[in-house]
Amino acid sequence: MHNPIATILETQPLVVLDGAMATELEQRGADLRDPLWSAKVLMEAPHLIREVHADYFAAGADCATTASYQATFEGFARRGIGAEAAADLMRLSVKLAVEARDGFWADPANRAGRARPFVAASVGPYGAFLADGSEYRGDYGLNEEQLMDFHRPRMAVLAASGADMLACETIPCLVEAQALVRLLEEFPTISAWISFSARDGEYTNHGERLADCAALLGKHPQVAAIGVNCTAPQYIPDLIGAAHGSTDKPILVYPNSGETYDPMTKSWSGEDTCEAFASDAQIWFETGARVIGGCCRTTPEHIRQLATRVYE
């Protein structure tokens, strides 16, 4: 089983993740006011996705997270896209990231002092398909088996797509995380990180203690790292401490900008704390996180500052 996070941590103190995909696509002219979100760009302007990945690698990222967060068979079917075409789009999301990585790595100047970057295929939560913000609540009303049935077809495609690992991200509730970890056993050659969305410094958005989630999921050999994403930066130090005390797996964090997302208007409001991103990331590293990046509203410049700050 390939575990690129463990491989990189053998030679460097930190795995630097990338930052937001969606807001970078919007900066390049993409309209994401759509239930498919960044997956819409897979159909309309895939070259923009490749460009974003390339910019993150150039900024210092060790990982590209694919634009498959909301790429589901059910979501594409709502747009009249059949199963085979949907699977092709999922595979395309990985292909774009691999091409960006391979193009970056082909230049010897980019290899100095760097580990070979890897590609993580994004597996968003069931709530991302609903496109109503329920990935920030977890109130699906589905049991573990039903969630496995939903995730299985996409995970099968992504696990065989050429990605180095899976990124099971923005998971709001323990039952969905358990479903995803059980599914991993059906694809024994691939590892995954499990990243929750959290409502404060202790609890997932659905209300489970992150410490309990980490203790339970960290026992699985295919889980490469555990942590949180798309969570306000102010909560990250306490969440790192909660997870760090419950598992020996690497702790992973990639918070958002601190703003609040309105799924109805597809807009952000509140205070942007990204200006302190690099100094905050240093604190997260010192608190125990070993896999750090950014989520919504962060940019390649934030990732450049993070990589520079940690390695200075």
C-alpha positions as CSV (number, residue, x, y, z in Angstrom):
1,M,0.0,0.0,0.0
2,H,1.4,3.4,-1.1
3,N,1.4,6.1,1.6
4,P,3.0,9.2,0.2
5,I,2.5,11.2,3.4
6,A,4.6,8.7,5.3
7,T,7.2,8.7,2.6
8,I,7.7,12.4,2.6
9,L,7.7,12.7,6.4
10,E,10.7,10.3,6.4
11,T,12.9,13.1,4.8
12,Q,11.2,16.4,5.7
13,P,9.4,17.7,8.8
14,L,6.2,18.8,7.0
15,V,4.0,17.9,4.1
16,V,2.8,21.1,2.5
17,L,-0.7,20.7,0.9
18,D,-2.2,23.0,-1.7
19,G,-4.8,25.7,-1.1
20,A,-8.3,26.4,-2.5
21,M,-9.2,25.3,-6.0
22,A,-12.6,27.0,-6.4
23,T,-11.6,30.6,-5.5
24,E,-8.6,30.3,-7.8
25,L,-10.8,29.1,-10.6
26,E,-13.0,32.1,-10.0
27,Q,-10.0,34.4,-10.2
28,R,-9.4,33.0,-13.7
29,G,-12.9,33.7,-14.9
30,A,-14.8,30.5,-14.0
31,D,-18.4,30.8,-12.8
32,L,-18.9,28.3,-10.0
33,R,-22.5,29.3,-9.0
34,D,-23.6,25.8,-9.7
35,P,-24.3,22.6,-7.7
36,L,-21.3,20.9,-9.4
37,W,-19.0,23.7,-8.1
38,S,-15.4,23.2,-9.4
39,A,-16.5,19.9,-11.0
40,K,-18.3,22.1,-13.5
41,V,-15.0,23.4,-14.8
42,L,-13.9,19.8,-15.6
43,M,-16.5,20.0,-18.4
44,E,-16.0,23.7,-19.4
45,A,-12.4,24.7,-19.0
46,P,-10.2,21.8,-17.7
47,H,-7.0,23.7,-18.6
48,L,-7.8,26.2,-15.8
49,I,-7.7,23.4,-13.3
50,R,-4.3,22.2,-14.6
51,E,-3.0,25.8,-14.3
52,V,-4.1,26.1,-10.6
53,H,-2.4,22.8,-9.8
54,A,0.8,24.0,-11.5
55,D,0.7,27.2,-9.5
56,Y,0.5,25.4,-6.2
57,F,3.4,23.2,-7.1
58,A,5.4,26.2,-8.0
59,A,4.5,27.8,-4.6
60,G,5.9,24.8,-2.7
61,A,3.0,22.4,-2.4
62,D,3.9,18.7,-2.0
63,C,0.4,17.7,-3.0
64,A,-2.3,18.5,-5.5
65,T,-5.9,17.7,-4.4
66,T,-8.0,17.0,-7.4
67,A,-11.1,18.9,-8.5
68,S,-13.4,15.9,-7.8
69,Y,-14.9,17.1,-4.5
70,Q,-18.4,17.4,-6.0
71,A,-17.8,15.1,-8.9
72,T,-20.3,12.3,-8.2
73,F,-22.4,10.0,-10.4
74,E,-25.6,11.4,-8.9
75,G,-24.6,15.0,-9.3
76,F,-23.6,14.5,-13.0
77,A,-26.8,12.5,-13.6
78,R,-28.8,15.6,-12.6
79,R,-27.1,17.3,-15.5
80,G,-28.0,14.6,-17.9
81,I,-24.4,13.1,-17.9
82,G,-24.4,9.3,-18.1
83,A,-22.3,7.0,-15.9
84,E,-19.5,6.4,-18.3
85,A,-19.1,10.1,-19.1
86,A,-19.2,10.9,-15.4
87,A,-16.4,8.4,-14.7
88,D,-14.4,9.9,-17.5
89,L,-14.7,13.4,-15.8
90,M,-13.6,11.9,-12.5
91,R,-10.6,10.3,-14.2
92,L,-9.9,13.7,-15.9
93,S,-9.7,15.4,-12.6
94,V,-6.8,13.1,-11.7
95,K,-5.2,13.3,-15.1
96,L,-5.0,17.1,-14.9
97,A,-3.3,17.0,-11.5
98,V,-0.8,14.3,-12.6
99,E,0.0,16.3,-15.7
100,A,0.7,19.4,-13.7
101,R,2.9,17.4,-11.2
102,D,4.8,15.6,-14.0
103,G,5.4,18.9,-15.8
104,F,6.7,20.5,-12.7
105,W,8.9,17.6,-11.8
106,A,10.4,17.4,-15.3
107,D,12.3,20.5,-14.7
108,P,15.5,19.6,-12.7
109,A,15.5,23.1,-11.2
110,N,12.3,22.2,-9.4
111,R,13.7,19.2,-7.7
112,A,16.3,20.8,-5.5
113,G,15.5,20.2,-1.9
114,R,12.0,18.9,-2.7
115,A,10.3,15.6,-2.4
116,R,8.4,14.4,-5.5
117,P,4.9,15.8,-5.1
118,F,1.9,13.5,-5.1
119,V,-1.7,13.6,-6.2
120,A,-4.6,13.1,-3.8
121,A,-8.0,12.4,-5.3
122,S,-10.7,14.4,-3.5
123,V,-13.7,12.5,-2.1
124,G,-16.1,15.0,-0.8
125,P,-18.9,14.2,1.6
126,Y,-22.5,13.2,0.8
127,G,-23.5,16.8,1.7
128,A,-21.3,18.2,-1.1
129,F,-23.6,16.3,-3.6
130,L,-26.6,17.9,-2.0
131,A,-25.1,21.3,-2.5
132,D,-27.1,22.8,0.4
133,G,-24.4,23.2,3.0
134,S,-25.1,20.0,4.8
135,E,-21.4,19.1,4.7
136,Y,-21.3,21.7,7.5
137,R,-24.0,19.9,9.5
138,G,-23.9,16.2,8.7
139,D,-27.7,15.8,9.2
140,Y,-28.2,13.4,6.3
141,G,-30.4,10.8,8.0
142,L,-28.4,8.0,6.3
143,N,-26.8,5.0,8.0
144,E,-23.3,3.7,7.4
145,E,-24.3,1.2,4.7
146,Q,-26.3,3.8,2.8
147,L,-23.3,6.1,2.8
148,M,-21.0,3.3,1.6
149,D,-23.4,2.6,-1.3
150,F,-23.2,6.3,-2.2
151,H,-19.4,6.6,-2.1
152,R,-18.5,3.2,-3.5
153,P,-18.8,3.9,-7.2
154,R,-16.8,7.1,-7.2
155,M,-14.2,5.7,-4.8
156,A,-13.7,2.7,-7.2
157,V,-13.1,5.1,-10.1
158,L,-10.7,7.4,-8.2
159,A,-8.8,4.5,-6.6
160,A,-8.0,3.2,-10.0
161,S,-7.3,6.5,-11.6
162,G,-3.6,6.9,-11.1
163,A,-3.9,9.1,-8.0
164,D,-1.4,8.4,-5.2
165,M,-3.9,8.5,-2.5
166,L,-7.5,9.6,-1.6
167,A,-8.4,12.8,0.3
168,C,-11.7,12.1,2.2
169,E,-12.3,15.7,3.2
170,T,-14.8,18.0,4.9
171,I,-16.5,15.1,6.5
172,P,-19.0,16.4,9.1
173,C,-19.9,13.3,11.0
174,L,-18.3,10.1,12.3
175,V,-20.8,7.8,10.6
176,E,-19.6,9.0,7.2
177,A,-16.0,8.7,8.1
178,Q,-16.6,5.2,9.3
179,A,-18.3,4.4,6.0
180,L,-15.4,5.7,4.0
181,V,-12.8,3.8,6.1
182,R,-14.7,0.6,5.7
183,L,-14.8,1.2,1.9
184,L,-11.0,1.6,1.9
185,E,-10.8,-2.1,2.6
186,E,-12.3,-2.8,-0.8
187,F,-9.4,-1.0,-2.4
188,P,-6.4,-2.3,-0.4
189,T,-3.6,-0.8,-2.5
190,I,-4.5,2.8,-1.7
191,S,-4.3,5.0,1.4
192,A,-6.4,8.0,2.4
193,W,-6.5,10.9,4.7
194,I,-9.6,11.5,6.7
195,S,-10.4,15.2,7.4
196,F,-13.4,16.4,9.3
197,S,-15.2,19.8,9.3
198,A,-15.4,21.1,12.8
199,R,-17.6,23.7,14.5
200,D,-15.2,24.6,17.4
201,G,-12.0,23.5,19.0
202,E,-13.4,20.1,20.1
203,Y,-16.3,18.9,18.1
204,T,-17.0,17.9,14.5
205,N,-19.8,19.9,12.8
206,H,-22.2,17.0,13.6
207,G,-21.2,17.0,17.3
208,E,-18.7,14.2,17.8
209,R,-15.5,14.8,19.7
210,L,-12.6,14.9,17.3
211,A,-10.5,13.1,19.8
212,D,-12.9,10.2,19.8
213,C,-13.0,10.2,16.0
214,A,-9.2,10.2,15.8
215,A,-8.8,7.4,18.3
216,L,-11.3,5.2,16.4
217,L,-10.2,5.8,12.8
218,G,-6.4,6.0,13.6
219,K,-6.4,2.2,14.1
220,H,-6.9,1.5,10.4
221,P,-3.7,0.8,8.5
222,Q,-5.0,2.5,5.3
223,V,-5.6,5.8,7.1
224,A,-2.5,7.9,6.4
225,A,-3.4,11.1,8.4
226,I,-6.3,12.5,10.4
227,G,-7.4,16.0,10.9
228,V,-9.7,18.9,9.9
229,N,-10.3,21.2,7.0
230,C,-12.6,24.0,5.9
231,T,-12.7,25.1,9.6
232,A,-12.0,28.5,11.0
233,P,-8.3,29.0,11.8
234,Q,-9.1,30.1,15.4
235,Y,-10.1,26.5,16.3
236,I,-7.1,24.7,14.7
237,P,-4.7,24.7,17.6
238,D,-7.2,23.1,20.0
239,L,-8.2,20.6,17.3
240,I,-4.6,19.6,16.7
241,G,-4.2,19.0,20.4
242,A,-7.4,16.9,20.5
243,A,-6.4,14.7,17.6
244,H,-2.7,14.5,18.6
245,G,-3.5,13.1,22.0
246,S,-5.7,10.3,20.5
247,T,-3.7,8.9,17.6
248,D,-0.1,8.4,16.4
249,K,-1.1,9.1,12.8
250,P,0.1,12.4,11.3
251,I,-2.2,15.3,12.1
252,L,-3.5,17.1,9.1
253,V,-5.0,20.7,9.0
254,Y,-6.1,22.9,6.1
255,P,-8.4,25.6,7.4
256,N,-10.4,28.1,5.4
257,S,-10.0,31.9,5.6
258,G,-12.2,32.2,8.7
259,E,-15.1,33.6,6.6
260,T,-18.6,32.0,6.6
261,Y,-20.0,30.4,3.5
262,D,-23.7,30.8,2.6
263,P,-24.7,27.8,0.4
264,M,-27.9,29.5,-0.8
265,T,-26.2,32.6,-2.2
266,K,-22.8,30.8,-2.9
267,S,-21.0,33.7,-1.2
268,W,-18.7,34.4,1.7
269,S,-19.0,36.9,4.5
270,G,-17.2,37.8,7.8
271,E,-13.6,38.4,8.6
272,D,-10.8,37.1,6.4
273,T,-7.8,36.1,8.6
274,C,-5.6,34.9,5.8
275,E,-3.1,37.7,6.3
276,A,-1.9,35.7,9.4
277,F,-1.8,32.4,7.5
278,A,1.9,31.9,7.6
279,S,2.4,32.8,11.2
280,D,-0.6,30.7,12.2
281,A,0.8,27.8,10.2
282,Q,4.0,28.0,12.2
283,I,1.9,27.7,15.4
284,W,0.0,24.7,13.9
285,F,3.3,23.0,13.1
286,E,4.7,23.7,16.6
287,T,1.4,22.3,18.1
288,G,1.9,19.0,16.3
289,A,0.4,19.2,12.8
290,R,2.6,17.5,10.2
291,V,0.4,18.0,7.1
292,I,-0.6,21.6,6.5
293,G,-2.3,23.5,3.7
294,G,-5.3,25.8,3.0
295,C,-8.9,25.4,2.2
296,C,-11.5,27.8,0.9
297,R,-10.3,31.3,0.0
298,T,-6.6,30.5,0.4
299,T,-4.2,31.0,-2.6
300,P,-0.9,29.9,-4.0
301,E,0.7,32.9,-2.3
302,H,-0.5,31.7,1.1
303,I,1.0,28.3,0.4
304,R,4.3,30.0,-0.7
305,Q,4.4,31.9,2.6
306,L,3.6,28.7,4.6
307,A,6.4,26.7,2.9
308,T,8.9,29.6,3.3
309,R,7.9,30.1,7.0
310,V,8.3,26.5,8.0
311,Y,11.5,25.9,6.2
312,E,13.2,29.2,6.9
